[in-house]
Amino acid sequence: MRVITGSARGRKLEQLTGDDVRPTTDRVKEAVFSIIQFDIAGRRFLDLFAGSGQMGIEALSRGASEAVFVDNRRESVEIVKRNLASVKLDHGRVVQSDSISFLNSNRTEFDFMFLDPPYGTGLLQAALAKAEASMKKTGMIICEYPIGENLPDKLSEFVRYRDYKYGKIGITTYCHSEFAD
């Protein structure tokens, strides 16, 4: 697993091992950053369910002003910290917390939020129900999930904007209803 482009382009990232580890594929990562590529510079990015931190690190490499990495596993938090140090990106903040507790206590507004929880656990829907309160009105929530998993069409002010399919993986974006065309 490597950083695709930007200031840390080509740098290798560590990842967790095990049967329950499912890193975002390069194809899906490229697709996500194609969606937001012209809007990432100078913005805040939340990598919820961070794992190795590859999505937030990619955002920082492409010019995000800050990335916050949240994961409840100590092993993931340590890997994110090592990955940030190895790519020499120091404007990332790593938080060990479960997603819902983090969203309930968060007071920062993000421009982008990436949600990729363990599949089939209900965590995606639970996080989506809380996500909007941590978003700027002009922001975008990006979800990765297995095709066939049901996501809501509307949160509160944020609505389902676009859906993409990459093999067995779906990507859905949400934006404020005022900006949905």
C-alpha positions in Angstrom: 0.0 0.0 0.0 1.4 3.3 -1.1 0.5 7.0 -1.2 -0.8 7.7 -4.8 0.2 11.3 -5.3 1.1 14.6 -3.7 4.0 15.5 -1.4 4.3 11.9 -0.1 3.8 10.2 -3.5 5.1 6.7 -3.7 5.8 6.3 0.0 5.0 2.9 1.4 2.5 2.6 4.3 2.3 0.0 7.0 -1.0 -1.9 7.4 -2.5 -4.2 10.0 -2.6 -7.9 9.2 -5.3 -10.4 10.0 -8.5 -11.8 8.7 -10.5 -8.8 9.9 -8.4 -6.3 8.1 -9.7 -4.9 4.8 -7.8 -1.9 3.6 -9.3 0.3 0.9 -8.1 -0.9 -2.5 -6.0 1.5 -4.6 -8.7 1.5 -7.3 -11.3 2.7 -4.7 -8.8 5.2 -3.1 -8.1 6.7 -6.6 -11.8 6.9 -7.3 -12.5 8.7 -4.0 -9.8 11.2 -4.6 -10.9 11.7 -8.2 -14.3 12.8 -6.8 -12.7 15.4 -4.4 -9.4 16.2 -6.1 -10.0 19.8 -6.8 -11.5 20.6 -3.4 -9.0 18.9 -1.0 -6.3 21.6 -0.7 -6.6 23.6 2.5 -9.5 21.6 3.8 -10.1 19.5 7.0 -10.4 15.7 6.5 -11.8 13.2 9.0 -10.7 9.5 8.5 -13.2 7.7 10.8 -12.4 4.0 11.2 -8.9 5.0 10.1 -7.2 1.6 10.1 -3.7 2.3 8.7 -4.7 6.0 8.0 -4.1 5.7 4.3 -7.1 7.8 3.3 -6.3 10.7 5.6 -2.6 10.5 4.7 -3.6 10.6 1.0 -5.6 13.8 1.8 -2.7 15.4 3.6 -0.3 14.5 0.8 -2.7 16.2 -1.6 -2.7 19.4 0.4 -5.4 19.1 3.1 -4.7 21.5 6.0 -5.5 18.9 8.6 -6.5 15.2 8.9 -8.0 13.6 12.0 -7.6 9.9 12.3 -10.0 8.0 14.6 -9.9 4.3 15.4 -10.8 2.4 18.5 -8.0 -0.2 18.1 -4.7 0.7 19.8 -2.8 -1.2 17.1 -4.4 0.9 14.4 -3.6 4.1 16.2 0.1 3.1 16.5 0.3 2.2 12.8 -1.3 5.6 11.8 1.3 7.4 14.0 4.1 5.4 12.4 2.8 6.0 8.9 2.5 9.8 9.5 6.1 9.9 10.8 7.4 7.8 7.8 5.8 10.1 5.2 6.8 13.2 7.2 3.3 14.7 7.4 2.9 16.4 10.8 -0.5 18.0 10.4 -2.4 14.9 11.4 -4.1 14.3 14.7 -4.6 10.7 15.9 -7.5 9.8 18.3 -8.1 6.5 19.9 -11.9 6.4 20.3 -14.9 4.5 19.0 -16.6 6.4 16.1 -19.9 7.3 17.9 -18.2 8.6 21.0 -15.9 10.7 18.9 -18.7 12.2 16.8 -20.8 12.8 20.0 -18.0 14.8 21.6 -16.4 16.4 18.5 -16.6 20.2 18.2 -14.6 20.6 14.9 -16.3 21.0 11.6 -14.8 19.0 8.7 -14.9 19.6 5.0 -14.7 15.8 4.2 -15.5 12.8 6.3 -14.5 9.3 5.1 -16.5 6.4 6.6 -15.3 2.8 6.0 -16.2 0.8 9.0 -16.1 -3.0 9.3 -18.7 -4.3 6.9 -22.1 -5.7 8.1 -21.8 -4.3 11.6 -24.4 -1.4 11.4 -21.6 1.0 12.3 -21.9 2.8 9.0 -25.5 3.7 9.5 -24.9 4.6 13.2 -22.0 6.9 12.2 -24.1 8.5 9.4 -26.8 9.4 11.9 -24.2 11.4 13.9 -21.9 12.6 11.0 -23.8 15.7 9.9 -23.2 17.6 13.2 -19.4 17.4 12.5 -19.7 18.7 8.9 -19.4 22.2 7.4 -22.4 23.0 5.3 -20.3 23.0 2.2 -18.7 19.6 3.2 -19.1 16.1 1.8 -19.5 12.7 3.6 -18.0 9.8 1.7 -19.0 6.2 2.5 -17.3 2.9 1.4 -19.4 -0.2 1.8 -20.2 -3.6 0.2 -22.8 -3.4 -2.6 -26.1 -4.4 -1.2 -25.8 -2.6 2.1 -28.6 -0.1 2.5 -27.8 3.5 3.1 -30.4 6.3 3.8 -31.3 8.8 1.0 -31.4 11.6 3.5 -29.7 12.3 6.8 -31.2 15.6 8.0 -29.9 18.5 5.9 -27.4 16.3 4.0 -28.8 14.1 1.2 -27.5 11.3 -0.8 -25.7 12.9 -3.7 -23.9 10.4 -5.9 -23.3 6.6 -6.0 -20.4 4.8 -7.6 -19.7 1.1 -8.0 -16.3 -0.6 -8.1 -16.8 -4.3 -8.4 -18.3 -5.4 -5.1 -17.6 -2.0 -3.4 -19.9 1.0 -3.4 -19.0 4.6 -2.7 -21.8 7.0 -1.8 -21.4 10.7 -1.2 -23.7 13.0 0.8 -23.8 16.8 0.7 -26.0 19.5 2.0 -29.3 19.6 0.2 -28.6 23.2 -0.7 -25.7 22.1 -2.9 -27.2 18.9 -4.3 -28.1 19.3 -8.0 
